[in-house]
Amino acid sequence: MRTPLSAAVAIIVGLLILAGYFFPFGPLLSLKNTLIQWAMILAGFALLVGVVNLIKVHWIKIRKRSPGSIYSLILIISLAVTIVVAGYFGPVASSSLWIFNNVQVPVETSLLALLSVLLIYVVVRLLRRRPDSISILFIATVFLVLLGTAPLFFIGEVRVLTVIRNFIVQVPAVAGARGILLGVALGAIATGIRILTGADRPYGG
Amino acid sequence: MSEVRCPMCGKANPPETEVCQFCQARITPLVLNSTSDDVPPNPQESSVPVHIAESEKPDWLDDLRQDDEAAAEEGEESGMPETNASDEGSPHEEEHPEEAGEEGREIPDWLAGLGAEEKPTEPEEGKVSGEEEIPGWLAEQEEPSEELAATPQETPFEEAALPEWFSAQESEEPEPEGEPAPLPDWLAEEEAGIPEEAQQEEGLPDWLTAFTAAEALEGVQPEGVSPAESEIPFLPHEDSVEAGTGEGIEEGTPDWLKELEPASLEDQAEGVTPALIVGALTQETPVEEAQEAFDIVDLSELPDWFTEVSAAEKAEGAQPEAVEEEPALVSAELPEWLEAMRPVQAETLQATIEGEELTPEEKMGPLVGMRGALPSQPSAIHYRKPPSYSAKLQVSETQQAHIALLEELLSTEGAARALPQKAAISSRDVIRLVIAGVLLLTVLLALLIAEPRTSMPDPQFISPEIMDLSEIISGVQFDAPVLVAFDYEPGFSGEMDAAAGAVIEDLVDQGAYLTLVSTHPSGPLLAERAVQMINQAQDLEYTSYANLGYIPGGMTGLAAFASNPHTASPIDLATVSDPSHVSGWSEPALSGVTDVSDFALVVVLTEDADTARGWIEQVWPLLAEKNKPLVMVTSAQTEAVVRPYYESDPKQVGGFSSGLAGGAAYESLVGTGGLSGQYWDAFSAGLLATEVLILLGSLVSLGVVSTSSHKSSKGEDVK
């Protein structure tokens, strides 16, 4: 529907949902809820489409015997086994949960554990790459927040460090977060207006 | 009238005069138009433009001119003939000095002064003296002009002066038939005063009259002198020069110049200076003759200032001779490299250039003085194959060595270089391994220690958001529907399970009916995992919950679930694997739930700030309608984003705890044990190890940077 019809549908639907928020009663409210339900169904179907596309891409890589195709084969086998197990035994069955607890959770947790090592290394190398005042300020802030996050091992809680940590987290960090949130809100409003007016057409047309 | 008035100065001139004797302005136009061929060259015609010009002149000048004309008419009426052309400048004044004196009283003083200075200066003597020095050939050329100057009113050209062939044609020419066209009155009056010879001249054909007049005028000028040259303003007219009167010079020369050049005028009268002028006018005179004419000038008669100038010029002219006596320039010694670049056959080329000097020099024409401009022989004879100049250079041994070195460099430039062998383990890898080893050893040692070494957070210093969270959870009634969203990734399960474990256990302890949902695909499994962990930890068989599974669509799905949870998530996942299991929506706790505000409490477990914001934006407005709380358990990284919603008024987030420290604080506040307590020693030890690594690594980096900068600065100083 790369025609003005798609733009018209998108604009009309957007205006109806927006009107349902401003006038949450009667047919507008029911129409809004219906359209949102449709959107959720489409999103769920899109997830299935994504899974099918993932299988297709990696299947092509296996057929072409391209570099790294062995990992594609492992992915497809794992996906098939999981689908079979979850489909046969159920998504929250003990067998499905066993696969989740013993494969997915350790793998993802290990990746984040590596992230902790990498972050420490980056902080250590920061002063060598950029020995300026900003780097020193960044490292000092990290050091104080870590000191105040938990009681020191074998030492216990140092109240001053906890106060300093809470001040840093609750004042400067929150100030920055508020700015980010305000920016996000303004951006969302601008994006909504552009879509409603047809200036921005992420759906094509 | 027999005279022609100059259109510029208004003075009378002889009718045959081409140029005014007083101001040197041209009287007769250079090119005769078509009408002039039909009309005889009546001198009166030349006065017509004068009359036209007179109308535009000031009154005082007209008055003067009228006086002059009246005097001239009186002279004509008195029958006084005009005998000499030189007298035409002021004929009335010369022939009637008394009347001129009377008129001089009426004219301005300056004009009277000019009249006094215009007295004749013995024209006959000057004429004779001029003839003495003029060469014979020039004298022959000037005879017609002399006759014209002597008898201006007579027939300007005698038949003897005409060529024979012309005379023969003239005799054969029939007399013009018919009467001439009637003249106007004013012209008839003027014609009455014309001499008889002039009237006879009018009897000639028009074209012959014009021709004879033009030839007569040409005869006045010497050969080789163009009309334009005869009009050079700074040169005296030839008539005046030949006549020796010098009137042309005197009348056009100011007084100061006359005073400065008396001697030169005398020489001119004697015929010495005119030789120079004649030589300048006659371009056919060779340069040598002009030089001789210039040499015969007696320098002794020159003024003193001119002699001084000549002496100075001679003195300056002597200097070049002194310069020539200086030794010749020594040829520079070319450097070796420049000498090597010198072409080998340069000598041959130089010889060729010198050979061109042997070509003849042009003696005449516009190329005079140039050599080799025109080939003296046909070019075909001189054709030969052009010499080929070799570009071979003389290269020394040192230069050859440099060339070989350059070629070697260029040859190695395009060749592929072998990459340096990368070390199996670099310093970067070593540092990473050291960091990972230190962290692992620290955490393992802390976990292996049986007794806790780190005190739990003091309940007196627990943050208010955790206090609010504990208070809200403690207010949940038995079998109240509580919506718990497991919206975090499995990778954060280590932190989130410990942070949310105490909260979930507290809810289970409160007897709440948990409704588990997630906007992440892996969220339902995380929720099921959390319940199993609680059951394992408390050795319970907690089954009063409903796992509604995954809510697709992100924020849109949240909005749909908030407005109608049953429609958005109609299936309890437990019923999929066990069809005999009763769906949660059939439980009494969820029977009255139509929207999200029907839940007693909404607990969101997330590590993502956007997910937390989505729940606050899409769900909290409905909860606020029925004053239902929304609490959160977040990762430590999300605390800064959630806190603004907690600090808002009304509080969009009723309470929250963040990270492992928040879970430990909640456990300490509630007084129950959990994962946070178990991880607390390892967490504290890991933080301490991290702080030490950062401190030591930063100090080492600073030392390395300062050392390198010191070395670099020292190296610059050495340089």
Interface residues (C-beta under 8 A of the other chain):
Chain A: K32 N33 I36 Q37 A39 M40 I41 L42 A43 G44 A46 L47 F89 G90 P91 V92 A93 S96 L97 F100 N101 Q104 V105 E108 T109 L111 L112 S116 V117 L118 I120 Y121 V123 V124 R125 L126 L127 R128 P131 I139 V142 F143 L146 L147 T149 A150 P151 L152 F153 F154 G156 E157 R159 T162 N166 V169 Q170 A173 V174 G176 A177 R178 I180 L181 V184
Chain B: R428 I431 R432 I435 A436 L439 A446 R453 T454 S455 P457 D458 F461 S463 E489 P490 G491 F492 S493 G494 P521 S522 P524 L525 E528 R529 Q532 N547 G549 I551 P552 G553 G554 T556 G557 A559 A560 F561 S563 N564 T567 A568 L573 A574 V576 S577 D578 R613 A636 E639 A640 V641 R643 P644 E647 G659 L660 A661 A664 W680 D681 F683 S684 A685 L687 L688 T690 E691 L693 I694 L695 G697 S698 V700 S701 L702 V704 V705
